[in-house]
């Protein structure tokens, strides 16, 4: 049996087949709409199940708080004391050690103790091993009596060689270290007049470090003589240059203050 053709658009359908064509077309439309509608309904149902419980407000359960105080664990017991040490008696022998000082003959050394008053000593009192009676300070063994310091062996007595002059403390020659100090006496008249200041003098020592000459460089009325008298009693370390003792010329400041 030949298949009936579907009428074209605008073509009139015979009365006999109208119901058949309309039923087939409506069935296709229903099937096409059923799937989306089912999906939408399922989505609405699932959303309702999830959202509705979230929209409901319930009272939160009360949380009970308990306060508890826990005592710290007891400290560990102290360690046992160490065993007592046995007392041992030991005898120590203390030996007195006597300090020995080596002194080279003819070499000037600083005194251990400084006396308050310095007595003038003759140069002839200082002798050296191998010297002779009547020799001079700074002479050499085998020299000629009556010779001068700085001469050579075999020289002539009474030559024109001059005695070495004191050197000035300048440049490489430093001012010697003071080993004996006497405080200046503040004049009473200057104290009553409230006179203060600094006196500057130039001191010259001999080969033994004793001040022999004092020259005033800066004067302060009523204080000059007190400064000069004090500086004359000071003693410095002897200056030795090229193995020979020399006097030194240097500047000294003496400050007077009523504080």
C-alpha positions in Angstrom: 0.0 0.0 0.0 1.5 3.3 -0.9 2.4 5.8 1.9 0.2 8.8 2.2 2.0 12.0 1.6 1.8 14.8 4.1 -0.1 17.7 2.8 1.9 20.7 1.9 1.5 24.1 3.6 -1.7 25.8 2.4 -3.0 22.7 0.8 -6.4 21.6 2.0 -6.5 18.3 3.8 -9.3 15.9 3.1 -11.8 15.5 5.8 -11.0 11.9 6.2 -7.4 12.5 7.3 -7.7 15.7 9.3 -7.9 13.9 12.7 -5.0 11.7 11.9 -2.6 14.5 11.0 -3.6 16.7 13.9 -3.2 13.9 16.4 0.4 13.1 15.2 1.4 16.8 15.2 0.0 17.4 18.7 1.7 14.3 20.1 5.1 15.5 18.9 4.6 18.9 20.5 3.6 17.3 23.8 6.8 15.1 23.8 8.9 18.2 23.1 7.4 20.1 26.0 7.4 17.3 28.5 11.1 17.1 29.1 11.8 20.8 29.9 8.8 21.0 32.1 10.0 17.9 34.0 13.4 19.4 34.5 12.0 22.7 35.7 9.7 20.9 38.2 12.6 18.8 39.6 14.8 21.9 39.9 12.1 23.7 41.8 11.6 20.8 44.1 15.3 20.4 44.9 15.7 24.1 45.5 12.8 24.1 47.9 14.3 21.2 49.8 17.6 23.1 50.2 16.4 26.7 50.7 13.4 26.2 53.0 15.5 24.9 55.9 18.0 27.7 55.5 15.2 30.3 55.8 13.9 28.9 59.0 15.4 30.6 62.2 16.0 28.4 65.1 17.4 29.3 68.5 21.0 28.2 68.9 21.7 25.8 71.7 23.2 27.2 74.8 26.8 26.5 75.4 27.7 25.9 79.0 31.1 27.4 80.0 32.9 25.8 82.9 35.8 27.5 84.7 38.5 25.2 86.1 41.7 26.2 87.8 44.5 23.6 87.5 47.3 23.8 90.0 50.8 23.5 88.5 52.6 20.2 89.2 54.8 20.3 92.3 58.5 21.0 91.6 60.9 18.1 91.5 62.7 17.4 94.7 66.1 19.1 95.1 69.2 17.0 94.3 70.9 15.4 97.3 73.7 17.5 98.8 77.2 16.5 97.7 79.3 14.5 100.1 81.3 16.5 102.6 84.9 17.0 101.6 87.5 15.7 103.8 89.6 18.4 105.5 93.2 18.0 104.6 95.8 19.9 106.5 98.6 21.1 104.4 101.5 23.2 105.5 102.8 25.9 103.2 106.3 27.2 103.5 106.5 30.9 102.7 109.9 32.0 101.8 110.8 35.7 101.8 112.2 36.7 98.5 114.6 39.6 98.7 114.5 41.8 95.7 117.9 42.4 94.2 118.6 45.5 92.2 121.6 45.4 89.9 123.4 48.7 89.8 125.9 49.5 87.1 128.9 51.5 88.2 128.9 55.0 87.0 125.2 55.0 85.9 122.7 57.4 87.3 119.5 55.8 88.6 116.4 57.3 90.2 116.3 57.0 94.0 113.8 54.6 95.6 112.7 57.0 98.3 112.7 60.8 97.9 113.8 62.6 101.1 112.1 65.9 102.1 115.4 67.8 102.2 118.1 67.1 99.6 121.6 67.7 100.9 124.2 69.0 98.5 126.7 66.3 97.6 130.1 66.8 96.2 130.7 65.4 92.7 133.8 63.7 94.0 131.7 61.4 96.2 130.5 59.5 93.1 133.2 57.1 92.1 133.3 54.2 89.7 135.2 51.0 89.7 138.6 51.5 88.2 138.7 55.2 88.9 141.4 57.1 90.7 141.5 59.7 93.4 141.2 63.2 91.9 139.2 62.1 88.8 136.2 64.0 87.4 132.7 62.9 86.7 132.3 61.7 83.1 136.0 60.6 82.9 137.1 57.3 81.4 139.3 54.6 82.8 142.9 55.3 81.8 142.4 59.0 81.4 144.8 61.7 82.5 144.3 63.6 85.8 143.4 67.2 85.0 141.9 66.3 81.6 138.5 67.6 80.5 135.4 65.6 79.9 135.1 64.7 76.2 138.8 64.5 75.6 140.5 61.5 74.0 143.2 59.2 75.4 146.6 60.7 74.9 145.3 64.3 74.7 147.1 67.3 76.2 146.0 68.7 79.5 144.5 72.1 79.2 143.2 71.8 75.6 140.5 74.1 74.3 137.8 71.5 74.6 134.8 73.2 76.4 132.5 71.6 78.9 129.1 70.6 77.4 126.3 73.0 77.9 122.8 72.1 79.0 120.5 71.1 76.1 117.0 72.6 75.6 114.0 70.3 75.7 112.7 70.7 72.2 112.0 68.3 69.3 113.3 64.8 70.0 114.6 65.9 73.4 111.7 65.6 75.8 111.3 67.3 79.1 112.6 65.0 81.9 110.2 63.3 84.3 109.9 65.0 87.7 110.7 62.6 90.6 110.5 65.0 93.5 107.9 67.7 94.0 107.4 70.5 96.6 104.1 72.4 96.8 104.4 76.1 96.3 103.6 78.1 99.5 100.7 80.5 98.8 101.8 83.9 100.0 99.5 85.2 102.8 99.4 88.7 101.3 98.3 87.2 97.9 95.7 85.1 99.6 94.2 88.1 101.4 94.2 90.1 98.1 92.6 87.1 96.3 95.4 87.0 93.7 95.4 84.0 91.4 97.3 83.2 88.3 99.9 81.1 86.5 103.6 81.8 86.8 105.8 80.6 83.9 109.5 80.0 84.5 112.5 78.5 82.7 114.3 75.8 84.7 117.8 74.5 84.1 118.9 71.2 85.7 122.4 69.8 86.2 123.6 66.4 85.2 121.9 65.0 88.4 118.5 66.4 87.6 118.6 69.1 90.3 117.3 72.5 89.4 120.1 75.0 89.4 118.7 78.0 87.7 115.2 79.5 87.4 114.4 82.3 85.0 111.1 84.2 85.2 109.1 84.2 81.8 105.6 85.3 82.9 105.1 87.2 86.1 102.1 87.4 88.4 102.6 90.0 91.1 102.8 88.6 94.7 103.3 85.0 93.3 106.6 85.1 91.4 109.0 84.4 94.4 106.8 81.6 95.7 106.9 79.8 92.3 110.7 80.3 92.0 111.3 78.9 95.5 109.2 75.8 94.9 110.8 75.0 91.5 114.3 75.2 92.9 113.5 72.3 95.2 112.2 70.0 92.4 114.3 67.1 91.1 114.0 65.5 87.7 115.4 62.3 86.2 118.9 62.8 84.9 119.2 63.3 81.1 121.6 61.1 79.3 122.4 61.8 75.6 124.7 59.6 73.7 125.7 57.9 76.9 126.7 61.1 78.6 124.8 63.0 81.3 123.6 66.5 80.3 121.7 69.3 81.9 118.4 70.3 80.5 116.6 73.6 79.9 112.8 73.5 79.9 109.7 75.6 80.7 107.6 75.0 83.9 104.2 76.5 84.8 103.1 77.0 88.4 99.4 77.7 88.9 98.1 79.4 92.0 94.3 79.0 92.8 92.2 79.8 95.8 89.5 77.1 95.1 
